[in-house]
Amino acid sequence: MGVWGDAPKTHFSGGGTFALIKIIIGKVSQYIHDDKIKKLEELANQARELLIEELVEAKSGHTAGPLGMADIFTALYFHILNHDPKNPDWEERDRLFLSNGHICPIRYAVMAMSGYFPLEELQTLRKFGSRLQGHPERERLPGVETTSGPLGSGLGQAAGYAYAARMDGKKFRVYCAMSDGEQETGNIWESAMFAGKYKLNNLTGIIDRNNIQIDGMVENIMPLEPLRAKYEAFNWHVIEIDGHNFEAIVDAVEEAKAIYEKPTLIIAHTIPGKGIKEMEFDYKWHGVPPKPEEAKKFLDELRTLGGKIVSEHQ
């Protein structure tokens, strides 16, 4: 059982065709009840608030992508991963690689919420000497598996780790979060070929398909489609989901565990800037932090769910 999960982990280690897997998938999917989904939604919204507070204090950093990935990271740290914040080097922990390291402020927020370090430390983001740099550094912060920065590197690191884990007979799983923009890099596809060749069924990739990058819309700059077909041609099992639907996120991860003969890619369709209407689908917020007056407005929007509820801060 994961440290933050409240349902038993179920593994399917048999072979067979995908059709057979689809027949039994309901039995291996991790059960997640409505109360837990509501709790995860609340935690994700809290993470978005912390993110805005981090960025306005830092006066630099990325905004749209991290807001869009808040639900994915909340699901990972509070329901999916086997991990122990009090023992971040636990040998049997699941490994989470972040390839697009620039979205790390949302990972930091969720890590702090789950107990890796005090919430107050989030206010040191990007400051000199801080453990919370603009791209995560493995030797600075316990619980971070790899130093990231150059886009396209994470999948190769994760695939190599998954391959070594299988050689050592380890049972933990390896996850790799990626952006869609970095699918434009060549080393992503070298890594995809490697994972497909060696049938790394202990590896799950998650692409944040938010359709933006720093200079505009991804499909205008360097079209990726048909993205699903490309990974399938490299011998990956591919699942497409709504990246803001917690039930879909959990079910996709459980389906990946049932795939015996290949790695799995989850294409998570997300909304960049999720939760703040002014930012949603606006690529100009890719790498721009909010100003103090903007942050006040954005926090009010998040705390009232867009005016649907009364905030305790009002």
C-alpha positions in Angstrom: 0.0 0.0 0.0 1.3 3.5 -0.8 2.0 5.8 2.1 -0.8 8.1 1.0 -3.2 5.6 -0.6 -6.1 4.1 1.2 -6.7 1.2 -1.2 -4.7 -1.9 -1.7 -2.2 -2.1 -4.5 -3.0 -4.8 -7.1 -0.5 -6.2 -9.6 -1.2 -8.3 -12.6 1.9 -10.3 -13.6 0.4 -12.6 -16.2 0.9 -12.3 -20.0 -1.7 -12.6 -22.7 -3.3 -10.2 -25.1 -4.6 -6.8 -24.5 -8.1 -8.0 -25.1 -7.7 -10.3 -22.1 -6.4 -7.4 -20.1 -9.4 -5.3 -21.0 -11.7 -8.0 -19.8 -10.2 -8.1 -16.3 -9.1 -4.5 -16.0 -12.0 -3.7 -13.7 -10.6 -6.1 -11.2 -7.1 -4.7 -11.2 -8.0 -1.0 -11.2 -7.3 0.7 -8.0 -10.5 1.6 -6.2 -11.0 5.3 -5.6 -14.2 6.4 -3.9 -16.0 9.8 -4.3 -14.8 11.1 -0.9 -11.2 10.5 -1.9 -11.7 12.2 -5.2 -13.1 15.2 -3.5 -10.2 15.3 -1.1 -7.7 15.1 -4.0 -9.5 17.9 -5.7 -9.2 20.1 -2.6 -5.5 19.2 -2.3 -4.8 20.1 -5.9 -6.5 23.4 -5.5 -4.4 24.1 -2.4 -1.3 23.2 -4.4 -2.2 25.7 -7.0 -2.6 28.4 -4.3 0.9 27.5 -2.9 2.3 27.7 -6.4 1.1 31.2 -7.0 2.5 32.3 -3.6 5.8 30.6 -4.5 6.1 32.4 -7.8 5.1 35.8 -6.7 7.8 35.6 -3.9 10.4 34.3 -6.3 9.6 36.9 -9.0 10.5 34.4 -11.6 9.5 30.9 -12.8 6.9 29.1 -14.8 3.1 29.4 -14.2 0.8 27.8 -16.8 2.4 24.3 -17.0 2.6 23.8 -13.3 -1.0 24.9 -12.8 -2.0 22.3 -15.4 -0.1 19.5 -13.8 -1.4 20.1 -10.2 -3.9 17.3 -10.5 -1.4 14.8 -11.8 1.2 15.5 -9.1 -1.5 15.4 -6.4 -2.7 12.0 -7.6 0.8 10.7 -7.7 1.9 11.8 -4.2 -1.4 11.4 -2.4 -2.7 8.2 -3.9 -0.5 6.4 -6.4 3.2 6.4 -5.5 4.7 4.0 -2.9 6.8 6.5 -1.0 7.7 7.7 2.5 8.4 11.4 3.0 10.1 10.7 6.3 12.4 8.2 4.6 12.9 9.6 1.0 15.7 7.1 0.3 13.6 4.0 1.1 14.9 1.4 -1.3 11.5 0.1 -2.3 10.0 3.5 -3.2 8.5 4.1 -6.6 10.8 6.5 -8.6 9.3 9.6 -10.2 11.5 11.4 -12.8 10.6 14.9 -13.9 11.9 15.5 -17.4 10.5 19.0 -17.9 12.1 20.3 -14.8 10.9 23.9 -15.2 7.5 22.9 -13.8 9.1 21.8 -10.5 7.3 24.5 -8.4 4.1 22.5 -8.5 6.1 19.3 -7.6 7.7 21.2 -4.7 4.3 22.4 -3.5 2.9 18.9 -3.4 6.1 17.4 -1.9 5.8 20.0 0.9 2.1 19.2 1.4 2.9 15.5 1.7 5.7 16.1 4.3 9.0 16.1 2.6 9.9 19.6 4.0 8.1 22.5 5.7 5.6 24.5 3.7 7.5 27.6 4.7 10.5 26.5 2.7 8.4 27.0 -0.5 9.1 30.8 -0.1 12.7 30.2 -0.8 12.0 29.1 -4.5 14.9 30.2 -6.8 16.7 32.0 -4.1 20.5 31.8 -3.6 21.4 28.7 -1.5 17.8 27.3 -1.5 17.2 23.6 -2.0 14.3 24.6 -4.3 16.0 25.8 -7.4 14.3 26.7 -10.7 15.2 23.2 -12.0 15.3 20.4 -9.4 18.7 19.2 -8.2 19.0 15.6 -6.9 21.8 16.3 -4.4 20.0 19.3 -2.9 16.6 17.9 -2.2 15.8 14.4 -0.8 13.0 12.8 -2.7 14.1 14.1 -6.1 15.5 11.3 -8.2 17.3 13.3 -10.9 18.7 16.7 -11.7 16.8 18.1 -14.7 17.2 21.0 -17.0 17.9 20.0 -20.6 14.6 19.0 -22.1 14.3 15.5 -23.5 16.7 13.9 -21.0 14.2 12.5 -18.5 12.8 9.6 -20.4 16.3 8.1 -21.1 17.2 8.4 -17.4 13.9 6.8 -16.4 14.2 4.0 -19.0 17.8 3.2 -17.9 16.7 3.1 -14.2 13.8 0.8 -15.1 16.1 -1.5 -17.0 18.5 -1.6 -14.1 15.7 -2.2 -11.7 14.5 -5.2 -13.7 18.1 -6.6 -13.8 18.2 -6.3 -10.0 14.8 -8.0 -9.5 13.3 -4.9 -8.0 9.5 -4.5 -7.8 9.1 -0.8 -7.6 7.7 1.2 -10.6 9.3 4.0 -12.5 7.4 7.0 -13.7 8.5 9.8 -16.0 6.6 13.1 -16.4 7.3 14.9 -19.6 6.0 17.9 -21.5 4.6 17.7 -25.0 7.0 20.4 -26.3 10.1 18.2 -25.4 8.7 15.5 -27.7 10.4 17.7 -30.4 13.8 16.5 -29.2 15.6 13.6 -30.7 16.8 11.9 -27.5 13.2 11.4 -26.5 12.7 9.0 -29.4 16.0 7.2 -28.8 14.8 6.6 -25.3 11.4 5.5 -26.5 13.0 3.0 -28.9 15.2 1.6 -26.0 12.2 1.2 -23.7 10.1 -0.5 -26.4 12.9 -2.8 -27.4 13.5 -4.0 -23.9 9.7 -4.2 -23.1 10.1 -2.1 -19.9 6.7 -2.9 -18.4 7.8 -1.3 -15.1 8.0 2.1 -16.8 5.1 4.5 -17.2 5.6 7.8 -19.1 3.2 10.7 -18.6 3.0 13.4 -21.2 1.5 16.7 -20.2 -0.4 17.4 -23.4 -1.2 21.0 -22.8 -0.4 22.1 -26.4 1.7 25.2 -25.5 5.4 26.0 -25.3 7.3 29.2 -24.8 6.9 30.5 -28.3 3.4 29.5 -29.1 1.2 26.5 -29.7 3.0 23.2 -30.1 1.3 22.1 -33.2 2.2 25.4 -34.9 5.9 25.2 -34.0 6.6 21.5 -34.5 3.5 19.3 -35.0 3.5 16.1 -32.9 0.4 14.4 -34.2 -0.2 11.6 -34.6 1.6 11.4 -31.2 -0.2 8.2 -30.0 0.5 6.3 -33.2 4.2 7.3 -33.0 4.6 5.7 -29.5 2.6 2.7 -30.5 4.9 2.2 -33.4 7.8 2.2 -30.9 6.1 -0.7 -29.0 4.4 1.3 -26.2 0.9 0.8 -24.8 -0.7 4.2 -25.0 -3.6 5.6 -22.9 -5.2 9.0 -23.4 -7.0 10.7 -20.5 -8.4 13.9 -19.2 -5.5 15.0 -17.0 -7.8 16.8 -14.6 -10.0 13.7 -13.9 -8.7 11.9 -10.8 -10.6 8.7 -11.5 -9.1 8.6 -15.1 -5.6 9.3 -13.8 -5.8 6.5 -11.2 -7.4 4.0 -13.6 -4.7 4.7 -16.3 -1.9 4.0 -13.9 -3.6 0.8 -12.8 -4.0 -0.2 -16.4 -0.3 0.4 -17.0 0.4 -2.1 -14.2 -1.6 -4.7 -16.1 0.5 -4.4 -19.3 3.0 -7.2 -19.2 4.9 -7.0 -22.5 5.6 -3.3 -23.1 6.0 0.2 -21.4 3.0 2.4 -21.1 2.5 6.0 -22.0 -0.3 8.1 -20.6 -1.1 11.1 -22.7 -2.7 13.5 -20.2 -4.7 16.2 -21.9 -4.4 19.2 -19.6 -5.3 22.9 -19.6 -2.3 25.2 -19.1 -3.1 27.7 -16.4 -5.9 25.5 -15.1 -8.0 27.2 -12.4 -7.3 30.7 -13.6 -9.4 31.7 -16.5 -7.1 34.6 -17.6 -4.2 32.1 -18.0 -5.9 29.1 -19.5 -4.5 28.1 -23.0 -2.4 31.4 -23.1 1.1 30.4 -24.0 2.4 33.8 -22.8 2.1 32.5 -19.3 4.4 29.6 -20.0 7.4 31.2 -18.3 6.1 34.3 -16.6 5.3 34.6 -12.9 2.3 36.7 -11.7 2.9 40.2 -10.3 1.7 40.9 -6.7 -1.5 42.6 -7.8 -2.2 39.7 -10.3 -1.4 37.1 -7.6 -4.0 38.6 -5.3 -6.7 38.3 -8.0 -5.6 34.8 -9.0 -5.5 33.6 -5.4 -9.0 34.9 -4.9 -10.2 33.1 -8.0 -8.7 29.8 -6.8 -9.9 30.2 -3.2 -13.5 30.8 -4.4 -13.4 28.3 -7.2 -14.1 31.0 -9.7 -16.7 32.7 -7.5 -18.6 29.5 -6.7 -17.9 29.5 -3.0 -17.0 32.1 -0.3 -13.3 32.1 0.7 -12.3 32.0 4.3 -9.8 34.7 3.4 -12.6 37.1 2.5 
